[in-house]
Amino acid sequence: MLGHSCNRGSTRGILSCMKLPSVNPVGLVEHPDDYTRTVRVYSPGVRMGAVVVLAAFVTVSLATTAFSLGTYCLTSGTGPVGLLF
């Protein structure tokens, strides 16, 4: 592994090289000193675009579902609507 000192003679193999983040008594995550963040594959603009597309999809899906269900309930002639309130 790059930049890590591993104990290769261990019976646990590669798992002995891993240093996982720990949680202190207050509840905050403490990262090891040699912890490095992974590089994001996509730029912030592409990720924000994906969020906008997903938000638009969810909004349109909910709106069309509510509209079609409301239209069905109001036009189905099932009886007095006042009992629903």
MODELLER restraints for C-alpha pairs under 7 A, 6 or more apart:
rsr = mdl.restraints
at = mdl.atoms
rsr.add(forms.Gaussian(group=physical.xy_distance, feature=features.Distance(at['CA:6:A'], at['CA:17:A']), mean=4.92, stdev=0.5))
rsr.add(forms.Gaussian(group=physical.xy_distance, feature=features.Distance(at['CA:7:A'], at['CA:16:A']), mean=6.72, stdev=0.5))
rsr.add(forms.Gaussian(group=physical.xy_distance, feature=features.Distance(at['CA:7:A'], at['CA:17:A']), mean=6.71, stdev=0.5))
rsr.add(forms.Gaussian(group=physical.xy_distance, feature=features.Distance(at['CA:19:A'], at['CA:32:A']), mean=6.54, stdev=0.5))
rsr.add(forms.Gaussian(group=physical.xy_distance, feature=features.Distance(at['CA:21:A'], at['CA:29:A']), mean=6.44, stdev=0.5))
rsr.add(forms.Gaussian(group=physical.xy_distance, feature=features.Distance(at['CA:21:A'], at['CA:30:A']), mean=5.62, stdev=0.5))
rsr.add(forms.Gaussian(group=physical.xy_distance, feature=features.Distance(at['CA:21:A'], at['CA:31:A']), mean=4.52, stdev=0.5))
rsr.add(forms.Gaussian(group=physical.xy_distance, feature=features.Distance(at['CA:21:A'], at['CA:32:A']), mean=6.11, stdev=0.5))
rsr.add(forms.Gaussian(group=physical.xy_distance, feature=features.Distance(at['CA:22:A'], at['CA:29:A']), mean=5.72, stdev=0.5))
rsr.add(forms.Gaussian(group=physical.xy_distance, feature=features.Distance(at['CA:22:A'], at['CA:30:A']), mean=5.32, stdev=0.5))
rsr.add(forms.Gaussian(group=physical.xy_distance, feature=features.Distance(at['CA:22:A'], at['CA:31:A']), mean=6.58, stdev=0.5))
rsr.add(forms.Gaussian(group=physical.xy_distance, feature=features.Distance(at['CA:23:A'], at['CA:29:A']), mean=4.49, stdev=0.5))
rsr.add(forms.Gaussian(group=physical.xy_distance, feature=features.Distance(at['CA:23:A'], at['CA:30:A']), mean=5.85, stdev=0.5))
rsr.add(forms.Gaussian(group=physical.xy_distance, feature=features.Distance(at['CA:24:A'], at['CA:30:A']), mean=6.81, stdev=0.5))
